[in-house]
Amino acid sequence: MGQESKKEVLAAITLALYEYQGYTMHVQESGVLTIGGANTDWNSKLRLQRHAPEHNF
């Protein structure tokens, strides 16, 4: 492995560790989870139910 390739690998590892430690985080999260009964399209019973297929044998 050439000297230039070693420098590129070292740079990639350094950047990965830097991001892993969280130095690139832009948004601070509160860490609070909200568990409630908000009605949205994600938990709508109407969207979860499907019609049974009709078979004509």
HELIX and SHEET records of a PDB file:
HELIX    1   1 GLN A    3  TYR A   20  1                                  18    
HELIX    2   2 LYS A   45  LEU A   48  1                                   4    
END                                                                             
